[in-house]
């Protein structure tokens, strides 16, 4: 299991699609173009014939043609342009629409382990008894560290065996893979009438799902909204545009330009105002159509952006149907934010930079108006005010001492956290500039796997607003600030 493979899998969804068709040409133009094209492609046909007839090893014509196509596309030096044959095009369509064959879990990889962050409702994993927080030790008898990283996928109806650790005990599960259609939008209401909506990908139905979710939270009395676009690597730009129209009645969503370089505004003309404060969550895997939505809300002053800098893909691909059922995914446009920012390979900077999944969520909820926050869980799972979220509180237990993630603690007390490498000290700084330090030497702090943790008794002395409790039997930590 290599992190590079994981990242490749995540980023393969950076799509931002809009379907395009080749323009029609006049009969005369078409005839002239055909003559010129024939003369240019004669040498390709000649070489293919020589390779096919005389190469001592023998060649397959279909392989030669595919190689020629891939070679042409690769000369563009564009990681997003790609040719798909009929089968690959179908698979790509399933990918964009978040459809796959598996067991229905969302996994989290760390430097030391692989664990289940989410079990999808109605999935084979749920039916088999798997739970969020379960640590996967072996897949089909192979230690996770020795796997390729894609063993949970396969054909529908086939089985996969898992050795799982839960609360210190190991147990085996056999799960039958099935077709999984992931919903692209989920929502929930939290205290103080704060709505939370997450968009996992811009599928063909994401705009309709978002509209339904928005209607639901409005009916529940929404007074503010946290929109989570973290790990959303893109999809259909039309869906993103329709979602933007739910935030603004009229205005510029973005600018696009083609080969001519001329900027053309993409406008919203018949939208509706969101009418409540909005906070958008982003991270390094917020890409493409997600960035278009983020940029539109930011530049039109409709949202506060919290998290880390986005991925940086300001290019749009068109899907062009080809003969034989294939498709050419080709970069046909670049796009800029309403303020004409080209962030390609750079990403969009957040208004408020916060690192760490849980700390980002806590900060967003505070900005949205949440006054009382209780974060509970362990080093795998997270509940905020009793509602399940992706993330954890970073629990570490050493003897009688209990530690939690410094980022989570800093977010709860609305401080900024930093690491003083020279003095081996975790620093928390409040808005007035007051600094509180926790050193490794005093065991008030820990440094593990690039993360810092603070001992809770020491933290409580400096920040008495924190209320915490640790359930030793369940190995469960609860952190509250009122």
N, C-alpha and C positions, 0 to 999 in steps of 0.2 A: 504494500500500500504506500504509494508515494504522493506527497502533497501536490506535486506538479500535475499528476493525473486528475486530482480532485479539482484543481483550479481550471484545467482544460475543460472538464465536464461542466463546470459552472458557467464559464464564459462562452461556451458554444451556443448559448441562447441569445447572444447579443445581436438582435435581428433588426428591429425597427423597419418593418416591412410596409411597402405600399405596392400593390399590384400594378404593373405597367404592361402596355402592349406596344409592339413595334408599329410605328406610323406607316400609313399606306403611301405608296409612291405612284406617280403617274406611269402609264405604259411605256412612254419613251424613256423616262428616267430609269425605270426598272430594266429595260433592255440594255441601255448603256452600262448600267452598273453591273449587269450580269456578264457582259463582255469583258469588262475590266477585271471582274472578280475571277472569271474563268482563267484568264492569263496568269493571275497571281496564284491561283490554287493548283495550276498544272504541276508545279514542282512538288507540291505536297502529294498529289496523286502518284506522280512518278516514283517518289521515294517510297511510298507505301507499297507500290507494286514490286519494286526491287527487293524490299525487305521481306515481303510475303513469299516471293518466288525463289529467292536465291540465298537468304540467310541460312547458314549451315545448321543452326539450332532449330529453325522453324519458328513461325510466329502466327499469332491469331489475329485476324483482321479487326475484330471487335476490340481487342486489347490495344492495337495500334491506333484506332480511331479515338478511343478513350484517352490514351496517352497524349495524342495530339491536342485534344480539347483541353485537358488538364494543363498541358504545357502552355497553351495560349492564355488561359486564365491566370496562370501563375506569373506570367510576364507583367501583369498589372501591378504586382507587388502590393496587392490588396488582400488582407486576411479575411475580408467579409464577402468577396466575390467567389462564387463556386458553382460548378455544374453538378446537377443531380440527374441520374437516370430515373426511370419510372419508379422503381422500388425505393430509391433514395429520396425522391421527391415526396413520396407518400410518408416515409419515416420522418422527413423534415416537417411535414405538415402536422404530424402527431406531436412532434416535439414543441412546435410553436403553440399548439393548443393544450400543452401540458398533459398529454396522453401518453402513457407508457405501460409496460408490463413489469410488475414488481410485487412487493408485499405491502406497500402503503405506509412507509415511514420516512421521516425526515431525519437525516443523520448529522452528527457533529463529530468532526475529526479534531483531535488535539494531538500534541506531540507524543502523548503516551497511550491514548486509547481512542476507541470508536464507540459512541453511545447514541441512543435514540433520543432525539430532542422532541419529536412529535410522532404520535401514532394517529393516522387519519381515521376519522369516523367511518365505520362500515367496511374497513379494509381487512384483508387476510391477516395482517399482523394483529389487529384488534381481536379478531375471531380466535386467533391462536393463543391469546393471552399476553402478548408483549405489551410493555408499558413504557411511557416516556421515562427517561432516566436509566433504563436498562443498559448496561455496558456489554457490548458484543465482544466475546473472547475468541470464538472460532466460527468460521463459515464453512459448512460441509467438511468439518474436521480439520480445516487449515487455520492456523493462527492468523489473526487479522493482519499482523505485521508482514505476513508472507503472501497476502492476497494481492490481486491486481487492482482491486478497487471497484469492480463491477459485478461481483458474484451474486448480488441480490437480484439482478435483472436476469431475464431468460424468457422462455416460451410460457404462455399461459397454460396452466394446468400442471406444470412441473413443480417439484418440491425442492425446498432448500432447508437445510438443517442449521440451527444456530445454537451455540453454547453461550448462554447469557449469565451475567452476574447481577444479582439484585440484592441489596442490603447484605452484602458479604457472602451470599450463598449462590452457588452455580446451579443452573438448570438448563436442560436441553429443550428446544422447541423445533417442531417441523411445521413449516409454513408453505402453503400452496400458492404459487404466484398466480396473479390474475391481471386482467386489464384494469388499469387505474386511470380514471378521468378526474384530475385534480381541479377543484374549483379555483378560479383565479382571484376571487374576491371573498374576503371574510370580514365580519364586523362584530362588534360587541359594544355595549354601553358600560361605562365605569361610573364611579361616584361623581357627584357634582355635575351630572348630565354631560360628561365628556364622552364623545364617541370615538371609537378606534376602528379604522378601516385599513385593512392590509390588501394590497394588490400584488399578487405573486408573479403575474405575467400578463401581457396585453394580448390575450387570445381574441378570436373573432367575436366572442360573446362577453369580453371583459367589461365593455361599456354598459351593456345591459345589466350585468351583474352588479356593477357599481351603482347604477341608477336605482336598482331595487334595494341595495344596502343603504344608500343615502335616504331613500324614502322611509326605510325601517327606523333608522336612528333619529330622523326628524320627527317621526310619529312618537318616539320615545322621549322627546323633549330635548334634543341635542342643543347645547349651548356653545360648544367648541368641538373641534375635530382634530385628531391626530391621524395623519395619513402616512402609512408605513410603506415606503418604496425600497427598503433595504433588500438586497439579494434579488431584485427584480431586474433581469437582464434584457428586457425588451419585449418585442412582439410587433403587432400590427399598429402602425402609426395612426390609422383611422380610428382605432379604439381609443388611443391616447387623446386624439383631438376631440372626440365626443365626450370624453371625461372632463377635459378642460372646459367644455361648454357648460358643465355643471357648477363651475366656480365663477365664471365671468359671463356677463350678458353680451358684451361686445369688446373687441380689442384684438391685438396681435398675439397669436400663440407662438410664432417663430417666423424666421425668414429661411427660405430655401434658395439654392442656386444650382444651376446645371453646368454644362461645359462652358457656357458663355460667361459665367461669373456674375451674371445679373441677379441681384437679390430680389426675391418676390415674397411679399408678406403672405403668411397663412393666417387668415383672420377668423375670428368668432363673431358671428352676426346675429345669431338667434339663440344665444345661451341664456343662462339665468344666474343671478348672484348667489353665492353660497350663504352670505348673510351672517356668518359666525367666524371667530378667529380660527385659523388653520395652522397647524404645525406639521411639517413634512420631515420624515426621517429618511436619511440617505446613508449609504456606505460605499465602499470601494467596488461593490458589485451592483450598484444602481447604474444601469447603463441604457443608452440608446433612447427608446421611447420613454423610459422612465425619466431620463434626463431632460427630454423635451417637455414633459409635464412639469418637472421641477423648475426648469428655467422659466416656463410660462407663468407659474404661480409666483415665483420669486420676483421676476422683473416687473410684473403687474401689481406688485405689493399686496398679494393676496395670501401670503403664507410666510412663516418663519422657518428656515431650513436648519435642522439640527442633525448632527452626526459627523461623518467624515467626508472628504472629497469624493465625488462620484467617479465612475470608471473612465469616462472621457471618450465617448463614441458619438460624434456629431455627424454621422454619415447615414444615408438612407439607401437601402437596397430595394430593387424592384424584382419581382418574380416574373420572368418572361417565359411563357410556355414554349417548349421546343417539340420538334417532331418525335414521334415514338413515345410520347408521354413524359419526356424529361422536362427539366426546368433549369433556367439559368438565373441564379441569384447574383445580380450585378449592382454594384454601387453606382447609382445614377444621380444622386444629389448630395450636397452637403447642407447642413442646416445650422442656423445661428439662433441664439435666444432673442427675445424681443429687444434687448439692449444691444443686439448685434455682436454678441460674444461667441467667437468660435473656440470651443473648448475641446476640440478633438485632441486626443492623447494627453489632455491636461485634466479634464474633469471640472465639475462645478464645485466651488468652495462653499461650505455651509455658512450660514450666518453665525451659528454657534457651534464650534467644534467640540465634540465629545467622543471619546473612544470607549469602546466596550458596549456590547449589545444591551445589557441591562441598564447601564448608566445612561445610555442614549434615550431609552424608553422613559426612565424616571424623569430626566430633564424635560423631555417633550410633554409629559403629563403635567409637570409643574408649570410650564409655560402656558399650557392649556387651561390652567386654573385649579388643578387638584391640590388641595390643602393638606390632606391626610393620606399618607402613603405607607402601606405595609408590604415589604418585599420578603418573601419566604421561599425556602427551598434548600438546595445543597449545592454541590459543585456540578450538578447536571441539570436540574430543573428550576423553574421560576414560576411563582404566582405573585401577581400584583393585586392587592386588595381582594384576594381569593379567586382571581381569574388567571387561567393558565396562559403563559407567554413563552416564547423562545428566549433562552438565556439562563442565567444562574446567579446565585449570590456569592459564589466563590468561596464556599465553606472549606476551611482547613482546621482540623482538630489535632493538636499536639499536646499530649498529656492533659493537664487541666485547662490549658489555654485554647480559646476559640478565636479563630481569625476569619475575616471576611474580605472580599475584594475591596481594595482601596478606592477603585473607581466607583463602585456601588455606594460605598459609604460617603465619598465626597459628593456624589450626586444627591444623596438623601439630605445632606446638610447644606446643599447649594454652594459648595466650594469647588475650586479647581485643584486637581491633583498633579503633582510632578515628582520626578525622581532625582534626588541629589546623589549622583554616582560617586562623587569624590568623598562625601561623608557617609555614604550608604544610609540615606535617610529618605523616607517618604514625606513629602511636604504637601500640606493642604492650605490653600490661600482663599480667604473670603473676599467679598466685594470691597471691603474697606482696606484690603491689603494686609490683614493680620495673618501671620503664618504659624501653623502648628506642625511640629516635626515629630516623626516616629522613626527611631533608629533600629537597624538590625542588631546592633550590639546589645541593646537593652531587651531584645526579643519583643519589642512593641510592634515590630514589623517583620515580614518575611519577603524574600524575593525568590520566586520559583517560576521556571520556564518563561522568563521575560515579563512576568506579572508581579505586582506587589500586593501585599495583604497586610491588614492592620489588626492587632489584637484588640478585642472588643472592650475589655475592661479599661484599657488605656485610652481607647477612643472615647468611651463614655465620660471619662474624667474631663476631657477637653470639650466634648460636645454633649452636655447633659440632656439635650432634647432627644437624643437617641434612646429608644427603648428596645432591648433585645432579649431573646430567650432561646435556649438551645435544648431540644428534646433528644437526649442521648439514645433512647430506645429506637427512635425513628431516624436518628442522625439528621435532624431537620432544624434549620435556623430561621428565626423570625426577626426582622428588623423593621422598626416603625419610627416615623417622625411625624409629629403633629404640629 
